[in-house]
Amino acid sequence: MIILGLILLIVGFIFSIPILWTIGIVVLIIGLVLFLLGSTGRAIGGRRHYY
Protein backbone atom coordinates (compact mmCIF):
# COMPACT_ATOMS: atom_id res chain seq x y z
CA MET A 1 0.00 0.00 0.00
CA ILE A 2 2.91 2.31 0.64
CA ILE A 3 4.27 1.82 -2.88
CA LEU A 4 0.79 2.24 -4.39
CA GLY A 5 0.36 5.49 -2.44
CA LEU A 6 3.69 6.79 -3.69
CA ILE A 7 2.83 5.91 -7.29
CA LEU A 8 -0.52 7.68 -7.04
CA LEU A 9 1.17 10.74 -5.53
CA ILE A 10 3.72 10.91 -8.33
CA VAL A 11 1.16 10.38 -11.11
CA GLY A 12 -1.21 12.91 -9.56
CA PHE A 13 1.60 15.45 -9.31
CA ILE A 14 2.94 14.92 -12.83
CA PHE A 15 -0.45 15.02 -14.57
CA SER A 16 -1.99 17.60 -12.20
CA ILE A 17 -4.89 15.38 -11.18
CA PRO A 18 -5.91 16.41 -7.66
CA ILE A 19 -8.07 13.35 -6.94
CA LEU A 20 -5.08 11.04 -7.50
CA TRP A 21 -3.00 13.24 -5.22
CA THR A 22 -5.64 12.98 -2.47
CA ILE A 23 -6.13 9.23 -2.86
CA GLY A 24 -2.36 8.76 -2.85
CA ILE A 25 -2.02 10.60 0.46
CA VAL A 26 -4.81 8.55 2.05
CA VAL A 27 -3.43 5.21 0.80
CA LEU A 28 0.08 6.16 1.91
CA ILE A 29 -1.08 7.03 5.43
CA ILE A 30 -3.10 3.80 5.71
CA GLY A 31 -0.10 1.81 4.51
CA LEU A 32 2.20 3.45 7.03
CA VAL A 33 -0.24 2.82 9.89
CA LEU A 34 -0.61 -0.85 8.92
CA PHE A 35 3.17 -1.16 8.64
CA LEU A 36 3.75 0.37 12.06
CA LEU A 37 1.10 -1.74 13.76
CA GLY A 38 2.32 -4.89 12.02
CA SER A 39 5.94 -4.23 12.97
CA THR A 40 5.02 -3.98 16.64
CA GLY A 41 3.69 -7.54 16.53
CA ARG A 42 0.00 -6.71 16.75
CA ALA A 43 -2.30 -8.82 14.61
CA ILE A 44 -4.53 -6.60 12.48
CA GLY A 45 -7.55 -8.18 10.85
CA GLY A 46 -6.28 -11.64 11.68
CA ARG A 47 -2.95 -11.09 9.93
CA ARG A 48 0.33 -10.45 11.66
CA HIS A 49 2.12 -9.05 8.57
CA TYR A 50 0.95 -6.99 5.62
CA TYR A 51 3.14 -7.21 2.54
N, CA, C and O atoms as CSV, one atom per row, in Angstrom:
chain,resi,resn,atom,element,x,y,z
A,1,MET,N,N,0.830,-1.193,0.000
A,1,MET,CA,C,0.000,0.000,0.000
A,1,MET,C,C,0.870,1.251,0.000
A,1,MET,O,O,0.486,2.284,-0.550
A,2,ILE,N,N,2.020,1.155,0.608
A,2,ILE,CA,C,2.905,2.314,0.643
A,2,ILE,C,C,3.397,2.634,-0.767
A,2,ILE,O,O,3.427,3.797,-1.171
A,3,ILE,N,N,3.779,1.606,-1.506
A,3,ILE,CA,C,4.265,1.819,-2.875
A,3,ILE,C,C,3.144,2.325,-3.767
A,3,ILE,O,O,3.363,3.213,-4.591
A,4,LEU,N,N,1.940,1.771,-3.614
A,4,LEU,CA,C,0.792,2.244,-4.393
A,4,LEU,C,C,0.495,3.710,-4.084
A,4,LEU,O,O,0.197,4.484,-4.994
A,5,GLY,N,N,0.573,4.096,-2.819
A,5,GLY,CA,C,0.358,5.486,-2.442
A,5,GLY,C,C,1.384,6.412,-3.065
A,5,GLY,O,O,1.049,7.502,-3.529
A,6,LEU,N,N,2.646,5.971,-3.076
A,6,LEU,CA,C,3.693,6.793,-3.694
A,6,LEU,C,C,3.486,6.935,-5.196
A,6,LEU,O,O,3.683,8.013,-5.756
A,7,ILE,N,N,3.087,5.841,-5.848
A,7,ILE,CA,C,2.832,5.905,-7.293
A,7,ILE,C,C,1.685,6.853,-7.596
A,7,ILE,O,O,1.769,7.650,-8.530
A,8,LEU,N,N,0.608,6.775,-6.812
A,8,LEU,CA,C,-0.520,7.681,-7.037
A,8,LEU,C,C,-0.127,9.134,-6.793
A,8,LEU,O,O,-0.568,10.027,-7.517
A,9,LEU,N,N,0.703,9.375,-5.774
A,9,LEU,CA,C,1.169,10.744,-5.525
A,9,LEU,C,C,1.972,11.283,-6.702
A,9,LEU,O,O,1.776,12.420,-7.131
A,10,ILE,N,N,2.873,10.462,-7.217
A,10,ILE,CA,C,3.719,10.906,-8.329
A,10,ILE,C,C,2.898,11.149,-9.589
A,10,ILE,O,O,3.077,12.162,-10.265
A,11,VAL,N,N,1.992,10.217,-9.906
A,11,VAL,CA,C,1.157,10.377,-11.108
A,11,VAL,C,C,0.239,11.586,-10.968
A,11,VAL,O,O,0.062,12.352,-11.915
A,12,GLY,N,N,-0.341,11.752,-9.790
A,12,GLY,CA,C,-1.205,12.911,-9.564
A,12,GLY,C,C,-0.461,14.223,-9.659
A,12,GLY,O,O,-1.016,15.222,-10.117
A,13,PHE,N,N,0.799,14.233,-9.229
A,13,PHE,CA,C,1.595,15.455,-9.308
A,13,PHE,C,C,2.027,15.750,-10.735
A,13,PHE,O,O,1.972,16.898,-11.178
A,14,ILE,N,N,2.458,14.715,-11.460
A,14,ILE,CA,C,2.943,14.917,-12.833
A,14,ILE,C,C,1.817,15.360,-13.762
A,14,ILE,O,O,1.997,16.281,-14.559
A,15,PHE,N,N,0.654,14.708,-13.663
A,15,PHE,CA,C,-0.445,15.019,-14.570
A,15,PHE,C,C,-1.432,16.031,-14.004
A,15,PHE,O,O,-2.460,16.300,-14.625
A,16,SER,N,N,-1.143,16.586,-12.854
A,16,SER,CA,C,-1.987,17.602,-12.204
A,16,SER,C,C,-3.430,17.133,-12.023
A,16,SER,O,O,-4.378,17.833,-12.379
A,17,ILE,N,N,-3.572,15.936,-11.462
A,17,ILE,CA,C,-4.890,15.378,-11.177
A,17,ILE,C,C,-5.052,15.363,-9.663
A,17,ILE,O,O,-4.468,14.514,-8.989
A,18,PRO,N,N,-5.836,16.292,-9.118
A,18,PRO,CA,C,-5.913,16.415,-7.657
A,18,PRO,C,C,-6.534,15.212,-6.952
A,18,PRO,O,O,-6.181,14.932,-5.807
A,19,ILE,N,N,-7.452,14.491,-7.607
A,19,ILE,CA,C,-8.072,13.349,-6.939
A,19,ILE,C,C,-7.057,12.229,-6.728
A,19,ILE,O,O,-7.101,11.541,-5.708
A,20,LEU,N,N,-6.138,12.038,-7.685
A,20,LEU,CA,C,-5.084,11.037,-7.504
A,20,LEU,C,C,-4.140,11.446,-6.390
A,20,LEU,O,O,-3.674,10.597,-5.629
A,21,TRP,N,N,-3.855,12.718,-6.286
A,21,TRP,CA,C,-2.996,13.240,-5.220
A,21,TRP,C,C,-3.625,12.942,-3.856
A,21,TRP,O,O,-2.944,12.481,-2.940
A,22,THR,N,N,-4.933,13.210,-3.728
A,22,THR,CA,C,-5.636,12.985,-2.465
A,22,THR,C,C,-5.709,11.498,-2.123
A,22,THR,O,O,-5.449,11.108,-0.985
A,23,ILE,N,N,-6.060,10.674,-3.100
A,23,ILE,CA,C,-6.132,9.227,-2.864
A,23,ILE,C,C,-4.751,8.687,-2.507
A,23,ILE,O,O,-4.633,7.812,-1.649
A,24,GLY,N,N,-3.715,9.194,-3.150
A,24,GLY,CA,C,-2.357,8.765,-2.851
A,24,GLY,C,C,-1.961,9.062,-1.423
A,24,GLY,O,O,-1.324,8.236,-0.770
A,25,ILE,N,N,-2.330,10.230,-0.929
A,25,ILE,CA,C,-2.016,10.596,0.462
A,25,ILE,C,C,-2.743,9.668,1.427
A,25,ILE,O,O,-2.151,9.191,2.395
A,26,VAL,N,N,-4.022,9.409,1.169
A,26,VAL,CA,C,-4.808,8.548,2.051
A,26,VAL,C,C,-4.247,7.127,2.058
A,26,VAL,O,O,-4.081,6.538,3.126
A,27,VAL,N,N,-3.954,6.568,0.885
A,27,VAL,CA,C,-3.427,5.207,0.798
A,27,VAL,C,C,-2.053,5.119,1.455
A,27,VAL,O,O,-1.742,4.124,2.110
A,28,LEU,N,N,-1.237,6.141,1.288
A,28,LEU,CA,C,0.084,6.161,1.906
A,28,LEU,C,C,-0.017,6.174,3.430
A,28,LEU,O,O,0.724,5.458,4.103
A,29,ILE,N,N,-0.907,6.964,3.966
A,29,ILE,CA,C,-1.076,7.032,5.426
A,29,ILE,C,C,-1.607,5.703,5.962
A,29,ILE,O,O,-1.137,5.229,6.996
A,30,ILE,N,N,-2.575,5.097,5.281
A,30,ILE,CA,C,-3.100,3.804,5.711
A,30,ILE,C,C,-2.000,2.746,5.670
A,30,ILE,O,O,-1.881,1.933,6.586
A,31,GLY,N,N,-1.206,2.757,4.619
A,31,GLY,CA,C,-0.100,1.807,4.505
A,31,GLY,C,C,0.921,1.971,5.608
A,31,GLY,O,O,1.422,0.983,6.144
A,32,LEU,N,N,1.236,3.211,5.955
A,32,LEU,CA,C,2.202,3.450,7.031
A,32,LEU,C,C,1.650,3.008,8.389
A,32,LEU,O,O,2.384,2.454,9.207
A,33,VAL,N,N,0.368,3.252,8.626
A,33,VAL,CA,C,-0.243,2.822,9.891
A,33,VAL,C,C,-0.243,1.299,9.990
A,33,VAL,O,O,0.097,0.748,11.037
A,34,LEU,N,N,-0.622,0.615,8.909
A,34,LEU,CA,C,-0.611,-0.851,8.923
A,34,LEU,C,C,0.803,-1.386,9.108
A,34,LEU,O,O,1.007,-2.377,9.810
A,35,PHE,N,N,1.776,-0.737,8.484
A,35,PHE,CA,C,3.165,-1.162,8.639
A,35,PHE,C,C,3.636,-0.999,10.078
A,35,PHE,O,O,4.275,-1.895,10.630
A,36,LEU,N,N,3.324,0.138,10.683
A,36,LEU,CA,C,3.753,0.372,12.058
A,36,LEU,C,C,3.089,-0.589,13.034
A,36,LEU,O,O,3.749,-1.119,13.928
A,37,LEU,N,N,1.793,-0.817,12.869
A,37,LEU,CA,C,1.098,-1.744,13.762
A,37,LEU,C,C,1.569,-3.177,13.544
A,37,LEU,O,O,1.690,-3.943,14.500
A,38,GLY,N,N,1.830,-3.540,12.311
A,38,GLY,CA,C,2.320,-4.887,12.023
A,38,GLY,C,C,3.730,-5.110,12.530
A,38,GLY,O,O,4.070,-6.219,12.941
A,39,SER,N,N,4.557,-4.075,12.508
A,39,SER,CA,C,5.936,-4.232,12.969
A,39,SER,C,C,6.030,-4.304,14.484
A,39,SER,O,O,7.044,-4.757,15.014
A,40,THR,N,N,5.000,-3.870,15.188
A,40,THR,CA,C,5.019,-3.977,16.641
A,40,THR,C,C,4.543,-5.347,17.110
A,40,THR,O,O,4.568,-5.637,18.306
A,41,GLY,N,N,4.107,-6.192,16.174
A,41,GLY,CA,C,3.687,-7.541,16.528
A,41,GLY,C,C,2.205,-7.687,16.764
A,41,GLY,O,O,1.743,-8.768,17.128
A,42,ARG,N,N,1.448,-6.625,16.566
A,42,ARG,CA,C,-0.003,-6.713,16.748
A,42,ARG,C,C,-0.630,-7.335,15.510
A,42,ARG,O,O,-0.266,-7.002,14.383
A,43,ALA,N,N,-1.565,-8.230,15.727
A,43,ALA,CA,C,-2.304,-8.819,14.611
A,43,ALA,C,C,-3.435,-7.878,14.230
A,43,ALA,O,O,-4.221,-7.466,15.082
A,44,ILE,N,N,-3.515,-7.542,12.964
A,44,ILE,CA,C,-4.526,-6.603,12.477
A,44,ILE,C,C,-5.391,-7.352,11.472
A,44,ILE,O,O,-4.894,-7.810,10.443
A,45,GLY,N,N,-6.660,-7.478,11.759
A,45,GLY,CA,C,-7.555,-8.183,10.851
A,45,GLY,C,C,-7.207,-9.650,10.702
A,45,GLY,O,O,-7.461,-10.241,9.653
A,46,GLY,N,N,-6.633,-10.246,11.727
A,46,GLY,CA,C,-6.284,-11.637,11.678
A,46,GLY,C,C,-4.938,-11.934,11.034
A,46,GLY,O,O,-4.525,-13.091,10.952
A,47,ARG,N,N,-4.259,-10.892,10.578
A,47,ARG,CA,C,-2.954,-11.092,9.930
A,47,ARG,C,C,-1.884,-10.380,10.758
A,47,ARG,O,O,-2.086,-9.266,11.240
A,48,ARG,N,N,-0.766,-11.037,10.906
A,48,ARG,CA,C,0.329,-10.448,11.661
A,48,ARG,C,C,1.192,-9.555,10.775
A,48,ARG,O,O,1.783,-8.598,11.275
A,49,HIS,N,N,1.282,-9.837,9.477
A,49,HIS,CA,C,2.115,-9.047,8.571
A,49,HIS,C,C,1.303,-8.641,7.346
A,49,HIS,O,O,0.477,-9.414,6.860
A,50,TYR,N,N,1.532,-7.463,6.863
A,50,TYR,CA,C,0.955,-6.987,5.621
A,50,TYR,C,C,2.099,-6.722,4.657
A,50,TYR,O,O,3.008,-5.948,4.957
A,51,TYR,N,N,2.050,-7.366,3.500
A,51,TYR,CA,C,3.136,-7.208,2.541
A,51,TYR,C,C,2.661,-6.425,1.346
A,51,TYR,O,O,3.434,-6.184,0.419
